């Protein structure tokens, strides 16, 4: 998505219809309670109810502060995003 607000309802619905058999994912590096997932899901729930979020777990900060933990979470996001 390039424009999150105001949300382009009609073009988004048209695009989703053209991929009716697809599985939809929202992928972001921030924890699920940060970034745009929370914004979209709470304000545009009907448009995103069939999306699976792929994010870091809920956190008070955007990063763990430990490079090994950060790399593990990053790899988990990539694996979940591109699984078949």
Buried (B, 14 or more C-beta within 10 A) or exposed (E): EEEEEEBBEEEBEEEBEEEEEEEEEBBBBBBBEBBEBBEBBEEBEEBBEEBEBBBBEEBEEEBBEEEEEBEEBEEBBEEBEEEE
